[in-house]
Amino acid sequence: MPKVTLRCKVLAMVTSPVLDVDEILSRYQLSRDQFCERLGLGMPTLRSWVRGDRKPSTAVCQMAEELLGIPKHEFRPDLWPPPKSRRCKAMAA
């Protein structure tokens, strides 16, 4: 079997029912309380995302992007795929 070498890093998105809210918020230096307060969300709503009971609505994702600078794809990559790396596109061409 031939050996395959990748020329750029490929990020595999694992579909998981649980959203890693704390990891996302830490990248944007926000606490759960700050996030909820700025978007007008209740803590139970955020906890339901963490448990995987619910997903953030499109409206909340858009507000997070507009008000906090957190791209929509961070919370809902199923609706808004992350942008592809320019480096990978250049190598494919």
MDAnalysis code that builds the backbone (N, CA, C; Angstrom):
import MDAnalysis as mda
import numpy as np

u = mda.Universe.empty(279, n_residues=93, atom_resindex=np.repeat(np.arange(93), 3), trajectory=True)
u.add_TopologyAttr("name", ["N", "CA", "C"] * 93)
u.add_TopologyAttr("resid", np.arange(1, 94))
u.add_TopologyAttr("resname", ["MET", "PRO", "LYS", "VAL", "THR", "LEU", "ARG", "CYS", "LYS", "VAL", "LEU", "ALA", "MET", "VAL", "THR", "SER", "PRO", "VAL", "LEU", "ASP", "VAL", "ASP", "GLU", "ILE", "LEU", "SER", "ARG", "TYR", "GLN", "LEU", "SER", "ARG", "ASP", "GLN", "PHE", "CYS", "GLU", "ARG", "LEU", "GLY", "LEU", "GLY", "MET", "PRO", "THR", "LEU", "ARG", "SER", "TRP", "VAL", "ARG", "GLY", "ASP", "ARG", "LYS", "PRO", "SER", "THR", "ALA", "VAL", "CYS", "GLN", "MET", "ALA", "GLU", "GLU", "LEU", "LEU", "GLY", "ILE", "PRO", "LYS", "HIS", "GLU", "PHE", "ARG", "PRO", "ASP", "LEU", "TRP", "PRO", "PRO", "PRO", "LYS", "SER", "ARG", "ARG", "CYS", "LYS", "ALA", "MET", "ALA", "ALA"])
u.atoms.positions = np.array([
    [0.849, -1.178, 0.000],
    [0.000, 0.000, 0.000],
    [0.894, 1.240, 0.000],
    [0.652, 2.194, -0.913],
    [1.519, 3.376, -0.998],
    [1.341, 4.296, 0.208],
    [2.437, 4.954, 0.558],
    [2.410, 5.902, 1.664],
    [1.860, 7.233, 1.155],
    [0.937, 7.805, 1.917],
    [0.310, 9.060, 1.531],
    [0.854, 10.165, 2.432],
    [1.307, 11.256, 1.810],
    [1.804, 12.400, 2.559],
    [0.924, 13.602, 2.253],
    [0.439, 14.251, 3.305],
    [-0.381, 15.448, 3.111],
    [0.508, 16.673, 3.106],
    [0.254, 17.602, 2.205],
    [1.079, 18.798, 2.101],
    [0.552, 19.954, 2.930],
    [-0.650, 19.842, 3.436],
    [-1.177, 20.870, 4.322],
    [-1.963, 20.188, 5.431],
    [-2.118, 20.895, 6.522],
    [-2.846, 20.322, 7.645],
    [-4.327, 20.267, 7.306],
    [-4.917, 19.159, 7.609],
    [-6.342, 18.987, 7.389],
    [-6.987, 18.854, 8.762],
    [-7.943, 19.732, 9.027],
    [-8.660, 19.672, 10.287],
    [-9.904, 18.823, 10.093],
    [-9.952, 17.741, 10.816],
    [-11.115, 16.868, 10.722],
    [-12.160, 17.348, 11.714],
    [-13.327, 17.634, 11.205],
    [-14.396, 18.081, 12.076],
    [-15.182, 16.856, 12.513],
    [-15.163, 16.605, 13.791],
    [-15.891, 15.476, 14.335],
    [-17.263, 15.971, 14.756],
    [-18.275, 15.338, 14.234],
    [-19.618, 15.742, 14.585],
    [-19.917, 15.223, 15.975],
    [-20.187, 16.150, 16.861],
    [-20.439, 15.809, 18.249],
    [-21.661, 16.563, 18.727],
    [-22.488, 15.914, 19.537],
    [-23.663, 16.617, 20.029],
    [-23.319, 17.675, 21.080],
    [-22.130, 17.615, 21.626],
    [-21.747, 18.530, 22.692],
    [-20.859, 19.635, 22.137],
    [-21.268, 20.872, 22.359],
    [-20.527, 22.043, 21.914],
    [-19.516, 22.425, 22.987],
    [-18.257, 22.612, 22.624],
    [-17.231, 22.983, 23.603],
    [-17.234, 24.497, 23.797],
    [-18.247, 24.959, 24.496],
    [-18.453, 26.390, 24.716],
    [-17.271, 27.010, 25.441],
    [-16.783, 26.341, 26.475],
    [-15.686, 26.909, 27.262],
    [-14.428, 27.121, 26.424],
    [-14.156, 26.213, 25.521],
    [-12.972, 26.351, 24.663],
    [-13.144, 27.536, 23.714],
    [-14.337, 27.685, 23.156],
    [-14.608, 28.811, 22.253],
    [-14.496, 30.129, 23.006],
    [-15.141, 30.195, 24.156],
    [-15.129, 31.442, 24.927],
    [-13.734, 31.792, 25.424],
    [-12.946, 30.791, 25.767],
    [-11.585, 31.095, 26.239],
    [-10.736, 31.697, 25.129],
    [-10.961, 31.270, 23.874],
    [-10.219, 31.860, 22.755],
    [-10.561, 33.331, 22.563],
    [-11.766, 33.718, 22.962],
    [-12.197, 35.111, 22.821],
    [-12.181, 35.836, 24.169],
    [-11.562, 35.214, 25.149],
    [-11.357, 35.790, 26.485],
    [-12.658, 36.270, 27.109],
    [-13.651, 35.386, 27.084],
    [-14.946, 35.671, 27.681],
    [-15.316, 34.569, 28.666],
    [-15.939, 34.949, 29.763],
    [-16.478, 33.956, 30.687],
    [-17.894, 33.606, 30.232],
    [-18.445, 32.555, 30.794],
    [-19.824, 32.204, 30.471],
    [-20.767, 33.337, 30.859],
    [-20.525, 33.907, 32.042],
    [-21.376, 35.012, 32.510],
    [-21.319, 36.207, 31.562],
    [-20.125, 36.589, 31.128],
    [-19.976, 37.722, 30.205],
    [-20.695, 37.448, 28.890],
    [-20.506, 36.247, 28.365],
    [-21.134, 35.871, 27.099],
    [-22.651, 35.983, 27.203],
    [-23.221, 35.390, 28.250],
    [-24.676, 35.415, 28.423],
    [-25.186, 36.843, 28.611],
    [-24.480, 37.613, 29.396],
    [-24.913, 38.990, 29.655],
    [-24.901, 39.832, 28.385],
    [-23.836, 39.723, 27.614],
    [-23.713, 40.543, 26.397],
    [-24.711, 40.177, 25.316],
    [-25.132, 38.895, 25.305],
    [-26.090, 38.469, 24.284],
    [-27.518, 38.371, 24.812],
    [-27.693, 38.635, 26.099],
    [-29.029, 38.564, 26.663],
    [-29.551, 37.150, 26.808],
    [-28.658, 36.207, 27.036],
    [-29.038, 34.806, 27.195],
    [-29.075, 34.434, 28.665],
    [-29.877, 33.441, 28.983],
    [-29.874, 32.900, 30.333],
    [-28.829, 31.785, 30.439],
    [-28.296, 31.608, 31.615],
    [-27.317, 30.539, 31.829],
    [-27.897, 29.151, 31.519],
    [-29.184, 28.897, 31.817],
    [-29.737, 27.581, 31.445],
    [-29.658, 27.301, 29.940],
    [-29.818, 28.342, 29.130],
    [-29.702, 28.167, 27.675],
    [-28.292, 27.720, 27.306],
    [-27.306, 28.391, 27.875],
    [-25.915, 28.034, 27.590],
    [-25.615, 26.613, 28.056],
    [-26.114, 26.259, 29.237],
    [-25.890, 24.896, 29.746],
    [-26.518, 23.844, 28.832],
    [-27.661, 24.176, 28.237],
    [-28.296, 23.213, 27.331],
    [-27.439, 22.979, 26.086],
    [-26.687, 24.002, 25.648],
    [-25.753, 23.820, 24.526],
    [-24.619, 22.901, 24.954],
    [-24.096, 23.153, 26.158],
    [-22.953, 22.378, 26.654],
    [-23.340, 20.902, 26.789],
    [-24.540, 20.637, 27.284],
    [-24.993, 19.248, 27.454],
    [-25.335, 18.585, 26.122],
    [-25.553, 19.398, 25.092],
    [-25.931, 18.847, 23.795],
    [-27.427, 18.686, 23.631],
    [-28.198, 19.260, 24.562],
    [-29.655, 19.177, 24.460],
    [-30.181, 20.058, 23.326],
    [-29.524, 21.197, 23.110],
    [-29.933, 22.152, 22.077],
    [-28.702, 22.717, 21.387],
    [-28.944, 23.316, 20.217],
    [-27.887, 24.028, 19.500],
    [-28.238, 25.509, 19.501],
    [-27.227, 26.381, 19.418],
    [-27.515, 27.818, 19.340],
    [-28.338, 28.133, 18.092],
    [-29.270, 29.047, 18.237],
    [-30.095, 29.453, 17.096],
    [-29.253, 30.269, 16.119],
    [-29.742, 30.389, 14.905],
    [-29.024, 31.195, 13.915],
    [-28.953, 32.648, 14.358],
    [-30.025, 33.133, 15.018],
    [-30.038, 34.526, 15.485],
    [-28.949, 34.762, 16.528],
    [-28.781, 33.824, 17.446],
    [-27.745, 33.967, 18.482],
    [-26.358, 33.925, 17.847],
    [-26.169, 33.047, 16.877],
    [-24.872, 32.963, 16.192],
    [-24.550, 34.275, 15.489],
    [-25.541, 34.861, 14.848],
    [-25.335, 36.132, 14.153],
    [-25.045, 37.259, 15.136],
    [-25.735, 37.258, 16.278],
    [-25.474, 38.275, 17.297],
    [-24.069, 38.123, 17.870],
    [-23.642, 36.885, 18.106],
    [-22.294, 36.655, 18.645],
    [-21.244, 37.169, 17.671],
    [-21.492, 36.993, 16.385],
    [-20.543, 37.473, 15.380],
    [-20.532, 39.005, 15.332],
    [-21.704, 39.604, 15.317],
    [-21.794, 41.065, 15.195],
    [-21.346, 41.796, 16.460],
    [-21.754, 41.295, 17.623],
    [-21.473, 42.002, 18.874],
    [-20.145, 41.621, 19.527],
    [-19.734, 40.360, 19.347],
    [-18.551, 39.879, 20.052],
    [-17.397, 39.484, 19.131],
    [-17.657, 39.456, 17.832],
    [-16.603, 39.097, 16.890],
    [-16.303, 37.612, 16.836],
    [-17.233, 36.782, 17.329],
    [-17.044, 35.328, 17.281],
    [-17.727, 34.824, 16.013],
    [-16.963, 34.271, 15.077],
    [-17.562, 33.820, 13.815],
    [-18.676, 32.789, 14.037],
    [-19.697, 32.870, 13.202],
    [-20.855, 31.977, 13.316],
    [-20.453, 30.504, 13.273],
    [-19.455, 30.201, 12.480],
    [-19.070, 28.798, 12.320],
    [-18.512, 28.192, 13.600],
    [-18.109, 29.026, 14.557],
    [-17.613, 28.497, 15.837],
    [-18.710, 27.724, 16.563],
    [-19.941, 28.234, 16.500],
    [-21.045, 27.610, 17.212],
    [-21.873, 26.661, 16.354],
    [-21.931, 26.911, 15.044],
    [-22.746, 26.071, 14.169],
    [-22.017, 25.750, 12.868],
    [-20.961, 24.933, 12.935],
    [-20.264, 24.570, 11.700],
    [-21.134, 23.741, 10.759],
    [-22.237, 23.201, 11.281],
    [-23.161, 22.466, 10.416],
    [-23.909, 23.400, 9.470],
    [-24.065, 24.663, 9.867],
    [-24.741, 25.651, 9.019],
    [-23.762, 26.539, 8.258],
    [-22.668, 26.905, 8.909],
    [-21.658, 27.778, 8.313],
    [-20.306, 27.082, 8.419],
    [-19.875, 26.393, 7.374],
    [-18.580, 25.714, 7.435],
    [-17.448, 26.720, 7.652],
    [-16.418, 26.310, 8.400],
    [-15.265, 27.196, 8.599],
    [-14.602, 27.502, 7.258],
    [-14.018, 28.691, 7.130],
    [-13.328, 29.018, 5.869],
    [-12.158, 28.079, 5.656],
    [-11.932, 27.752, 4.408],
    [-10.800, 26.880, 4.075],
    [-9.519, 27.682, 4.103],
    [-8.448, 27.010, 4.442],
    [-7.144, 27.660, 4.499],
    [-6.709, 28.069, 3.092],
    [-6.207, 29.282, 2.968],
    [-5.700, 29.758, 1.667],
    [-4.505, 28.926, 1.226],
    [-3.713, 28.521, 2.178],
    [-2.520, 27.733, 1.865],
    [-2.900, 26.429, 1.182],
    [-3.937, 25.781, 1.682],
    [-4.374, 24.524, 1.091],
    [-4.931, 24.742, -0.309],
    [-5.671, 25.852, -0.514],
    [-6.202, 26.151, -1.828],
    [-5.078, 26.371, -2.831],
    [-4.037, 27.074, -2.414],
    [-2.920, 27.366, -3.306],
    [-2.212, 26.080, -3.721],
    [-2.086, 25.150, -2.794],
    [-1.412, 23.898, -3.122],
    [-2.239, 23.032, -4.038],
    [-3.569, 23.160, -3.945],
    [-4.438, 22.356, -4.787],
    [-4.467, 22.860, -6.224],
    [-4.167, 24.133, -6.394],
    [-4.237, 24.730, -7.739],
    [-3.062, 24.337, -8.606],
])
